[in-house]
């Protein structure tokens, strides 16, 4: 039988830090079409990618509602 173990503490800090660095598949993804400013920033070269944090991924109510 396989053994399962927890490799991260799964604290809120762990989640938030991950959301600050994890890039989302932003281009050609209809779900993110409402983020016009971010699309324009990519097109204009102001940013090269979008993180979870940039689309609201560190707002408390996203997970705690």
DRENDO-1510 file (C-alpha; in Angstrom, 1 decimal, always signed):
<recs>
REC; n; res; u; v; w
REC; 1; UNK; +0.0; +0.0; +0.0 .
REC; 2; UNK; +1.3; +3.5; -0.9 .
REC; 3; UNK; +2.1; +5.8; +2.0 .
REC; 4; UNK; +0.8; +9.4; +1.9 .
REC; 5; UNK; +2.6; +12.2; +3.7 .
REC; 6; UNK; +2.1; +15.9; +3.9 .
REC; 7; UNK; +5.1; +17.8; +2.4 .
REC; 8; UNK; +3.9; +21.4; +3.2 .
REC; 9; UNK; +2.4; +22.9; +6.3 .
REC; 10; UNK; -0.8; +24.1; +4.3 .
REC; 11; UNK; -0.9; +27.3; +6.4 .
REC; 12; UNK; -2.5; +30.4; +5.0 .
REC; 13; UNK; +1.0; +31.9; +4.5 .
REC; 14; UNK; +2.0; +28.9; +2.4 .
REC; 15; UNK; -1.1; +29.4; +0.1 .
REC; 16; UNK; -0.6; +33.1; -0.2 .
REC; 17; UNK; +3.1; +32.8; -1.1 .
REC; 18; UNK; +2.2; +30.3; -3.8 .
REC; 19; UNK; -0.4; +32.6; -5.2 .
REC; 20; UNK; +2.1; +35.4; -5.4 .
REC; 21; UNK; +4.4; +33.4; -7.6 .
REC; 22; UNK; +2.2; +31.0; -9.6 .
REC; 23; UNK; +1.6; +32.1; -13.1 .
REC; 24; UNK; -1.8; +31.5; -14.7 .
REC; 25; UNK; -2.5; +30.5; -18.3 .
REC; 26; UNK; -3.8; +33.9; -19.1 .
REC; 27; UNK; -3.3; +34.2; -22.9 .
REC; 28; UNK; -6.1; +32.7; -25.0 .
REC; 29; UNK; -8.1; +31.8; -21.9 .
REC; 30; UNK; -11.7; +33.1; -22.1 .
REC; 31; UNK; -12.1; +32.9; -18.3 .
REC; 32; UNK; -9.7; +35.9; -18.0 .
REC; 33; UNK; -11.1; +37.9; -20.8 .
REC; 34; UNK; -12.6; +40.5; -18.4 .
REC; 35; UNK; -9.0; +41.6; -17.3 .
REC; 36; UNK; -8.6; +44.1; -20.1 .
REC; 37; UNK; -5.9; +46.1; -18.3 .
REC; 38; UNK; -3.7; +43.0; -17.8 .
REC; 39; UNK; -4.2; +42.0; -21.4 .
REC; 40; UNK; -3.1; +45.5; -22.5 .
REC; 41; UNK; -0.1; +45.4; -20.2 .
REC; 42; UNK; +1.1; +42.2; -21.7 .
REC; 43; UNK; +0.5; +43.4; -25.3 .
REC; 44; UNK; +2.4; +46.7; -24.5 .
REC; 45; UNK; +5.3; +44.8; -22.8 .
REC; 46; UNK; +4.7; +46.2; -19.3 .
REC; 47; UNK; +4.4; +42.7; -17.9 .
REC; 48; UNK; +5.3; +39.3; -19.3 .
REC; 49; UNK; +3.0; +37.1; -17.3 .
REC; 50; UNK; +0.1; +37.2; -14.8 .
REC; 51; UNK; +0.1; +35.6; -11.4 .
REC; 52; UNK; -2.8; +34.3; -9.3 .
REC; 53; UNK; -2.3; +37.3; -7.0 .
REC; 54; UNK; -2.8; +39.7; -10.0 .
REC; 55; UNK; -6.3; +38.3; -10.6 .
REC; 56; UNK; -7.4; +38.5; -7.0 .
REC; 57; UNK; -5.9; +35.2; -5.7 .
REC; 58; UNK; -4.9; +36.8; -2.4 .
REC; 59; UNK; -8.3; +38.2; -1.5 .
REC; 60; UNK; -9.4; +36.4; +1.7 .
REC; 61; UNK; -13.0; +35.9; +0.6 .
REC; 62; UNK; -11.8; +33.9; -2.4 .
REC; 63; UNK; -11.2; +30.9; -0.1 .
REC; 64; UNK; -12.9; +32.0; +3.2 .
REC; 65; UNK; -16.5; +32.7; +2.5 .
</recs>
